[in-house]
Amino acid sequence: MKLNIFYNSLPTDNISVFCDGSCSPALKRSSAAFLIPALNVSRSWTLVPGSSILSAELSAIDSSLSFLYRAHEVYKSIFVFSDSKSAIQLLSSNGHSHPIAFNVLNTINLLKVRGISVSLVWIPSHVGILFNEQVDALARQEVISPSIQFENHLSFAEKILVVKHKLQSLFHADLYSFPSFHAKHRKKIGPASYLNARSRKISVALHRLRSGHNHLNSHRFKFDPQCQSPNCRNGCNAQENANHVLLICPFFDRERQRLRLLFTRLGIPFNLKNVLCLNDSIDKNSLLNIHYALSSFLIASKLINIV
């Protein structure tokens, strides 16, 4: 109500502009739009891939002011209405670090030379302000059905994100080319707390068990002439591999009891993939509990000195 009173009280030698941006992570697309009710003018466009919602909001302000600057109309003041606090705060703090913000500030200075002042006004979104709802609809429609591609410059932060996402996609493409589920289970780059331990000795043992390159007889028998058999050193008639020592070997039944009880409580199948925390469908807290129980089992069974 107060905004409507303020808007209707503006002198006729002033002009108002409504700006908005929209961003769809699912479509990986950002758009912007502006509306000048007094001139019955509206524009909408799509920004280059990698543009953030902040860039979209700034682009709307930039293009609207550039439009009015090129129009050569005589106005005393321009009121720019936007529901983006971040965009207005950046411009108010002379945000020259963002390329679109730099363009906006430059256009504002050019308008000042003509004797035209520019006021940036924040308005709340989705509260029934007619023109703001109209420009919001324009921006959302543009992000769904692009019409015009605007070749804006990305900010330094946006360029870093583009490079990061590209490296992630290349990393995953390379990682998923390996046939082993040990490599395929990760969905993002970075350390996972349930795959590593503070103790280097435990971390080394865990990674050896996951990779299959360890000191258990099944692997040693392939290259170590001193290893006489791939079978279990505790007398079991089975190959001594990660699956056997962690899940089956009766020699470690007592030490394995806590680990089994945890899986029963969590209702998770007791298999090698789950025990080694390589099933990313399990929630993170459960994976952490499994990780701690497995570490304790390796220490109690003294397998940490064998693996």
C-alpha positions as CSV (number, residue, x, y, z in Angstrom):
1,M,0.0,0.0,0.0
2,K,2.7,2.5,1.0
3,L,4.7,1.7,-2.2
4,N,1.6,2.3,-4.4
5,I,1.1,5.6,-2.7
6,F,4.8,6.5,-3.3
7,Y,4.6,5.3,-6.9
8,N,1.4,7.3,-7.7
9,S,2.8,10.4,-6.0
10,L,5.9,10.6,-8.3
11,P,6.0,13.8,-10.5
12,T,5.3,13.5,-14.2
13,D,8.9,14.4,-15.0
14,N,10.1,11.2,-13.3
15,I,10.0,7.8,-14.7
16,S,9.9,4.4,-13.0
17,V,11.4,1.1,-14.1
18,F,10.7,-2.4,-12.7
19,C,13.5,-4.9,-13.0
20,D,13.8,-8.6,-12.1
21,G,15.9,-11.7,-12.8
22,S,15.2,-15.4,-12.7
23,C,17.5,-18.4,-12.4
24,S,16.7,-22.1,-13.0
25,P,19.4,-24.5,-11.6
26,A,17.6,-27.4,-13.3
27,L,17.7,-25.7,-16.7
28,K,21.1,-24.2,-16.0
29,R,19.8,-20.9,-17.3
30,S,19.4,-17.3,-16.1
31,S,17.2,-14.6,-17.5
32,A,16.4,-10.9,-16.9
33,A,13.6,-8.5,-17.7
34,F,12.6,-4.9,-17.2
35,L,9.3,-3.0,-17.5
36,I,8.7,0.7,-18.0
37,P,4.9,1.2,-17.5
38,A,4.9,4.9,-18.6
39,L,6.4,4.0,-22.0
40,N,4.6,0.7,-22.3
41,V,8.0,-1.0,-22.9
42,S,9.1,-4.4,-21.7
43,R,12.2,-6.5,-22.6
44,S,13.4,-9.9,-21.6
45,W,16.5,-11.9,-22.5
46,T,18.6,-14.9,-21.5
47,L,22.2,-14.5,-20.1
48,V,25.2,-16.6,-21.0
49,P,25.6,-20.0,-19.2
50,G,27.2,-19.7,-15.8
51,S,25.5,-16.4,-15.0
52,S,24.2,-16.2,-11.4
53,I,20.9,-14.7,-10.2
54,L,22.9,-11.6,-9.0
55,S,24.1,-11.1,-12.6
56,A,20.5,-11.5,-13.9
57,E,19.2,-8.8,-11.5
58,L,22.1,-6.5,-12.4
59,S,21.6,-7.1,-16.1
60,A,18.0,-6.1,-15.8
61,I,19.0,-2.8,-14.1
62,D,21.8,-2.2,-16.6
63,S,19.7,-2.8,-19.7
64,S,16.8,-0.6,-18.4
65,L,19.1,2.3,-17.7
66,S,20.9,1.9,-21.0
67,F,17.5,1.9,-22.8
68,L,16.5,5.2,-21.1
69,Y,19.9,6.7,-21.8
70,R,19.6,6.0,-25.5
71,A,16.0,7.2,-25.6
72,H,17.2,10.9,-25.2
73,E,14.0,11.7,-23.3
74,V,14.1,14.5,-20.7
75,Y,13.5,13.2,-17.2
76,K,14.4,14.7,-13.9
77,S,14.8,11.4,-12.1
78,I,14.7,7.7,-12.8
79,F,13.4,5.3,-10.1
80,V,14.6,1.8,-10.5
81,F,12.5,-0.7,-8.5
82,S,14.1,-4.1,-7.8
83,D,13.4,-6.9,-5.4
84,S,17.1,-7.9,-5.2
85,K,18.7,-6.5,-2.0
86,S,22.1,-8.0,-3.0
87,A,22.1,-6.1,-6.4
88,I,21.1,-2.8,-4.8
89,Q,23.7,-3.2,-2.0
90,L,26.4,-4.0,-4.4
91,L,25.6,-0.9,-6.5
92,S,25.4,1.2,-3.4
93,S,28.9,0.1,-2.3
94,N,30.3,1.0,-5.8
95,G,30.8,-2.7,-6.7
96,H,33.3,-2.3,-9.5
97,S,34.4,-5.9,-9.1
98,H,31.4,-7.2,-11.0
99,P,31.4,-6.3,-14.7
100,I,27.7,-5.7,-15.0
101,A,27.7,-3.6,-11.8
102,F,30.5,-1.6,-13.4
103,N,28.4,-0.9,-16.5
104,V,25.4,0.1,-14.3
105,L,27.5,2.6,-12.3
106,N,29.0,4.0,-15.6
107,T,25.5,4.5,-17.1
108,I,24.3,6.2,-13.9
109,N,27.3,8.6,-14.2
110,L,26.4,9.3,-17.8
111,L,22.8,10.1,-16.8
112,K,24.0,12.4,-14.1
113,V,26.0,14.4,-16.7
114,R,22.6,15.0,-18.4
115,G,21.2,16.2,-15.0
116,I,19.2,13.0,-14.5
117,S,19.4,11.4,-11.1
118,V,18.9,7.7,-10.5
119,S,17.4,6.2,-7.4
120,L,17.5,2.5,-6.6
121,V,14.5,1.3,-4.6
122,W,14.1,-2.1,-3.0
123,I,10.6,-3.6,-3.1
124,P,9.5,-7.0,-1.6
125,S,8.7,-9.7,-4.0
126,H,5.4,-11.6,-4.4
127,V,3.3,-9.3,-2.3
128,G,0.9,-8.2,-5.0
129,I,2.8,-5.2,-6.5
130,L,1.3,-5.2,-10.0
131,F,4.3,-4.1,-12.1
132,N,6.7,-6.2,-10.1
133,E,4.6,-9.3,-10.6
134,Q,4.4,-8.5,-14.3
135,V,8.2,-8.2,-14.7
136,D,8.7,-11.3,-12.6
137,A,6.5,-13.2,-14.9
138,L,8.4,-11.9,-17.9
139,A,11.7,-13.1,-16.4
140,R,10.4,-16.5,-15.4
141,Q,8.9,-17.1,-18.9
142,E,12.2,-16.1,-20.5
143,V,14.1,-18.7,-18.4
144,I,11.6,-21.4,-19.5
145,S,11.4,-20.3,-23.2
146,P,14.5,-18.3,-24.2
147,S,14.0,-15.7,-26.9
148,I,17.1,-13.5,-27.0
149,Q,20.7,-14.5,-25.9
150,F,22.5,-11.6,-24.2
151,E,26.3,-11.9,-24.4
152,N,27.2,-10.6,-20.9
153,H,30.6,-10.9,-19.2
154,L,30.8,-13.3,-16.3
155,S,32.2,-12.1,-13.0
156,F,35.5,-13.6,-11.6
157,A,33.5,-15.8,-9.1
158,E,31.2,-17.1,-11.9
159,K,34.2,-18.0,-14.1
160,I,35.7,-19.9,-11.2
161,L,32.4,-21.9,-10.8
162,V,32.3,-22.6,-14.5
163,V,35.8,-24.0,-14.5
164,K,35.1,-25.9,-11.3
165,H,32.0,-27.6,-12.8
166,K,33.9,-28.4,-16.0
167,L,36.7,-30.0,-14.0
168,Q,34.2,-32.0,-12.0
169,S,32.4,-33.3,-15.1
170,L,35.8,-34.3,-16.6
171,F,36.8,-35.9,-13.3
172,H,33.6,-37.9,-13.1
173,A,33.8,-39.0,-16.7
174,D,37.3,-40.3,-16.1
175,L,36.4,-41.9,-12.8
176,Y,33.3,-43.7,-14.1
177,S,35.3,-45.2,-16.9
178,F,36.8,-47.6,-14.4
179,P,34.7,-50.9,-14.0
180,S,35.1,-51.1,-10.3
181,F,32.3,-49.8,-8.0
182,H,35.1,-48.5,-5.7
183,A,35.7,-45.7,-8.3
184,K,32.1,-45.2,-9.4
185,H,30.4,-44.6,-6.0
186,R,31.6,-41.0,-5.6
187,K,29.4,-38.2,-6.9
188,K,31.4,-35.2,-6.1
189,I,35.0,-34.1,-5.6
190,G,36.5,-33.6,-2.1
191,P,37.2,-35.7,1.0
192,A,34.5,-37.7,2.6
193,S,34.7,-38.0,6.3
194,Y,33.4,-41.6,6.3
195,L,36.2,-42.7,3.9
196,N,39.1,-41.3,5.8
197,A,40.4,-41.5,9.4
198,R,42.4,-39.1,11.5
199,S,44.9,-41.9,12.0
200,R,47.1,-42.3,8.9
201,K,47.5,-46.0,9.8
202,I,43.8,-46.6,9.7
203,S,43.3,-44.6,6.5
204,V,46.0,-46.6,4.8
205,A,44.4,-49.9,5.9
206,L,40.9,-48.8,4.7
207,H,42.2,-47.7,1.3
208,R,44.1,-50.9,0.8
209,L,41.0,-52.9,1.6
210,R,38.9,-50.9,-0.8
211,S,41.4,-51.0,-3.7
212,G,42.2,-54.7,-3.3
213,H,46.0,-53.9,-3.2
214,N,46.8,-55.1,0.3
215,H,48.9,-57.7,2.1
216,L,46.2,-60.3,2.5
217,N,47.2,-63.7,1.0
218,S,44.8,-63.6,-1.9
219,H,46.7,-60.6,-3.3
220,R,50.2,-61.4,-2.0
221,F,50.1,-64.9,-3.7
222,K,50.1,-63.2,-7.1
223,F,53.5,-61.6,-6.7
224,D,55.2,-62.7,-3.4
225,P,57.1,-66.0,-3.7
226,Q,57.2,-66.3,0.1
227,C,53.4,-66.5,0.2
228,Q,52.7,-70.2,-0.2
229,S,48.9,-70.1,-0.5
230,P,46.1,-67.5,-1.2
231,N,44.0,-69.1,1.5
232,C,43.3,-67.7,5.0
233,R,46.3,-67.8,7.4
234,N,43.9,-68.8,10.2
235,G,43.2,-72.2,8.6
236,C,40.0,-71.5,6.7
237,N,39.5,-73.3,3.4
238,A,38.9,-69.9,1.6
239,Q,40.9,-67.2,-0.1
240,E,42.1,-64.5,2.3
241,N,40.6,-61.4,0.8
242,A,38.8,-58.4,2.2
243,N,35.4,-60.1,2.0
244,H,36.7,-63.1,4.0
245,V,38.5,-61.3,6.8
246,L,35.8,-58.6,7.3
247,L,32.7,-60.6,7.0
248,I,33.3,-64.4,7.2
249,C,36.5,-65.6,9.0
250,P,35.4,-67.2,12.3
251,F,38.7,-66.2,13.9
252,F,37.5,-62.6,14.1
253,D,33.9,-63.4,15.2
254,R,34.2,-61.8,18.7
255,E,35.8,-58.6,17.3
256,R,33.2,-58.5,14.5
257,Q,30.3,-58.7,16.9
258,R,29.9,-54.9,17.4
259,L,30.1,-54.3,13.6
260,R,27.3,-56.9,13.0
261,L,25.1,-55.5,15.7
262,L,25.4,-52.0,14.1
263,F,24.2,-53.3,10.7
264,T,21.3,-55.1,12.4
265,R,20.3,-52.0,14.2
266,L,20.5,-49.9,11.0
267,G,18.7,-52.5,9.0
268,I,21.4,-52.5,6.3
269,P,22.7,-55.6,4.6
270,F,26.0,-56.9,6.0
271,N,28.1,-57.0,2.8
272,L,31.5,-55.8,1.7
273,K,30.3,-52.7,-0.2
274,N,28.3,-51.5,2.8
275,V,31.1,-52.3,5.3
276,L,33.7,-50.4,3.3
277,C,31.3,-47.4,3.2
278,L,31.1,-47.5,-0.6
279,N,27.3,-47.4,-0.9
280,D,26.3,-43.8,-1.4
281,S,22.6,-44.6,-1.0
282,I,23.2,-45.0,2.7
283,D,22.8,-41.7,4.7
284,K,25.9,-39.9,5.8
285,N,25.3,-40.4,9.6
286,S,25.0,-44.2,9.1
287,L,28.1,-44.2,7.0
288,L,30.0,-42.4,9.7
289,N,28.9,-44.9,12.3
290,I,29.9,-47.8,10.1
291,H,33.3,-46.1,9.5
292,Y,33.9,-45.8,13.2
293,A,32.8,-49.4,13.9
294,L,35.0,-50.7,11.1
295,S,38.0,-48.8,12.4
296,S,37.5,-50.2,15.8
297,F,37.2,-53.7,14.4
298,L,40.5,-53.4,12.5
299,I,42.3,-52.3,15.6
300,A,40.7,-54.9,17.9
301,S,41.3,-57.8,15.4
302,K,44.9,-56.5,14.7
303,L,44.1,-56.7,11.0
304,I,45.4,-53.2,10.8
305,N,48.9,-54.7,11.2
306,I,48.3,-57.3,8.5
307,V,46.4,-55.4,5.8
